[in-house]
């Protein structure tokens, strides 16, 4: 009874995060990401931003 490997992916992890400190910046970035994800020609979307829960909640409104 050994273990079998199902997947061996290496996630892309950024060495530096870009802070999004305003709701306006967060909305802009999320809008671009949504547009890219909706595009059939785009396979994967990666981002290196960081935002507080408050900014994320404000951007979701």
PyMOL commands that set and color helices and strands:
alter all, ss='L'
color gray80, all
select helices_A, chain A and resi 23-38+53-60
alter helices_A, ss='H'
color red, helices_A
select strands_A, chain A and resi 18-20+49-51
alter strands_A, ss='S'
color yellow, strands_A
deselect
rebuild
show_as cartoon
